[in-house]
Amino acid sequence: MSLRFIALLLLAISLLAFPSVTNVYSDNLMALNVCQELVNNARAYESRATWHSKVAQGLMQQIQNMAQMPKNQGTIQAMDNLFQQYDQNRQMENQMRQLFRQLSDQAQQCMKTVN
């Protein structure tokens, strides 16, 4: 066999294999994009939940520092305000974690359907 014949044979095999790969790839591409979008949104919710958790920890530290101060109307009102902000951040953290879990489950189901 000549070198030219081998090169043409490899080229023909490559051309025959290429269209089938691209069809499968393009069919799954949209589904994979949807799955990736779900994963990205889940990560964003996880990040926001972590941020709310850190804010709540900072607020708790402020509350502990204020508790050591002398009690008067101003400190009591400030602590009430900090507790309210703390509760709001914990509530937002819980909601973001719930959304994260939901989207993570959906992303896993999406990946199973693509495979």
N, C-alpha and C positions, 0 to 999 in steps of 0.2 A: 504494500500500500504506500502510496505517495503521501508526502506531507500535506499537499494540497487537498487530497481526498479526506484525510483525517480532520483538517481544519474545517472543511465544508460540512462534514458529518457532525462535528461539535457545534457548529453554528446552527445547523438544522435542528438538532436536539434542543439547543438553547431557545430557539425561536418557538418551538412547539411547547416547551415547558413554560415559557414566560407568560403567554396569554392566560393560561389556567391559574397561575399564581396571582396575577393582577385581578382577575375576576373574584376570586375568593377574598383577596385582600380588600378590594373595594366594597364587597358586600358586608364584610365585618367592620369596615372602617367607621361607618356611621354608628353602629352599635358600640364600638369601642370608644368613640368620642363621647357618647352619652354616658357610658360607664366612667370615663375619666372625669367628666363634668360632675358626676355624683361624688366621686372621690374628692375632688377639689372643694366642693361645697361642704362636704363632711369635715375636711381638714380646717376649713375656715370656721365652722361652728366650734370645732375643738379648740382652735386658737382663741376664739372669743370667750369660750368658757374658762379657759386658763387665765385669760386677762381678768375676767370678773372675779375669779378666785383670788388672784393676787391683790386686786383692789380691796376685796373683802378682808384679806389678811392684814393689809395696811390699815384699814379702818379699825379692825380689832386692836391693833397695836395702839392706835390713837385713843381708843376707848380705854384701854388699860392704863395709858399714861394719864388720861383725864381723871380716872378713878382715884389716882393718888393725889390729886389736887384738892384744895379745900372746897367743900360743897357750898355753892351759892346759886342763885337763880341762873346766872350766865353759864356756869359749868354744867348744871343740870340740863338746861336747854340744849347746849352744845352736844352733850352725851346722847340726848334723845334724838337729835338730828343725825349723829353718827350711827346710832343703832338703826335708824330708819334707812340710811344709805347702805349699811351693812346688810340688812334684810333684803333690800332691793337687789344688791349685787349677788347675793346667794341665790335668790329666786331666778335671776337672769342666768347665772351659772347652771342651775339645774335645767332650765329650759334649753339652753344651748347644748348641754350634754345629751338631753333627750333627742334633740334634732340631730345631733351627731350620730347617736346610735341608730336612729331611723334611716338616715342617709347611708350609713355604713352597711346596714342590712340590705338596703336597696342596691347599693353598689355591688355587694357580693352576689345577690340574685342576678343582677345584670351580667356580671362576669360569667356566671354559670350558664346563662342562656347563650352567651356568645360562644362559649366553648362547646 
